[in-house]
């Protein structure tokens, strides 16, 4: 793509980066085939290629964004399916991030939009506030039909029927096995600590069972993704994590930072880029380099994916529909590890059609764009249920909440199933009702 940034503009490192990314686009349109919003809306401006044109015009001319441009940029999920598809290696992730930050500083949204986004930024990254908000949403849910804004209705509907009690394992501490072979820091997250405490509990049990010392570091918290994707500053959250893990590494040594929420993992692995040229550049790059999804760490511990499972476990042969979260398959390019681990543990793993397409969760997207999100959820649930699974597994809390709100099939984290198969308790989602029996799937 031809660009026309001035020499003065290109002295700004962010503009120079945008110029480089824009010039790598060759207009081929391959991205439109895998873009969920283009699939649903059919508008060229709701495809990566269309948004790239809008971003080019906005940044090159340094103009105040208009409502139409903002609308189409807001509709982007940041699922990064286009990045996986692009034959030219266009770094769309960092381009859309820069565009959102530009919109945030140059465009004045309507007051109700500003208020809504400010509330989300002030609540979601803080587990205590988020838990209180969930309680309030649960109480107000019966009155949601009286709310004029569909986004407010979506917020009330997001609250789970049961808000889990706070887990003491999320507090700063160390979990030391009898014979440690590795020491890692576990990111316990923010929304996950309010929505589903079983995931961190299962991760800690599984890793210590495998001889890994697990540290919940003092001072670590939200990764920053929730505010980052709204164009707001996320560096404060990220810097706190970098300092906490760097200090922990210096004090007792760390073999890695393990993350069981793939949306967070994609962001933490990008800390090196986010802090390039700053005082934290070296520490940020080191943290990014040592960050692993839980499935990546498990593959390091068991390269052949053969965890020490119970050979006569009652769950052997259970049909699992595996949903690959966008942030895991596109953001981190982790595609095979979760499936291999589940299959080696004894589950029958089934993959839905169009597995590359987003479920519509995407951080705060299901709250800010409920109509598009709902349409994507309906499509995703249909492809998963077509597999006649007994359980659905995913590696991201946002996907789990989104899919779980649209199906009666139990939805659990991949690590919960692996913990169960290696001696842990039955996942809570599988204890309330009898498991659905698999329906024979006709194959040609």
Number of C-alpha atoms within 10 A of each C-alpha: 14 11 13 11 17 11 9 8 17 14 10 11 11 14 19 15 15 25 22 16 19 21 13 14 20 14 13 11 17 14 21 23 13 23 27 26 26 20 15 14 12 13 13 15 21 23 26 28 22 18 23 22 14 20 24 22 16 18 19 17 13 13 11 15 21 13 12 11 17 19 13 19 24 20 19 22 25 26 27 26 25 27 21 17 19 20 13 12 13 20 19 23 15 18 22 22 17 21 22 21 16 19 23 18 11 14 14 14 13 8 8 10 12 12 12 15 17 14 11 17 20 13 18 22 22 17 20 16 15 21 22 14 18 23 17 13 21 19 12 13 16 11 11 17 11 8 10 9 11 16 18 18 20 19 20 23 19 19 21 17 10 11 16 14 12 16 14 10 15 19 13 13 13 17 16 18 17 11 12 14 13 19 23 26 24 26 27 28 22 22 24 22 23 23 24 22 20 20 24 24 18 21 24 25 22 23 24 20 20 20 17 23 24 26 25 23 24 16 14 23 20 24 29 24 24 24 23 20 23 23 20 21 16 19 17 11 19 23 18 17 25 23 18 18 28 18 16 18 19 9 9 9 15 20 15 22 26 23 27 25 27 27 26 25 26 24 22 29 23 20 25 20 15 19 18 13 11 9 9 17 15 13 18 27 20 17 22 21 16 15 24 24 24 24 24 18 19 22 17 11 18 14 13 13 20 17 21 15 17 15 11 9 14 9 16 16 13 17 21 26 27 27 30 27 29 31 25 23 20 21 23 19 12 19 15 12 19 28 24 17 25 23 18 18 25 21 21 18 22 18 15 18 13 12 17 22 21 28 29 30 27 23 24 22 21 24 23 22 19 20 15 18 24 18 14 24 24 16 16 24 22 15 18 25 17 14 23 20 26 20 24 27 25 24 29 27 24 24 28 22 18 24 26 18 17 14 16 12 22 22 26 26 25 26 30 26 23 24 24 20 26 19 15 15 14 14 20 11 16 16 11 9 8 8 15 14 12 14 12 9 10 6 4 3
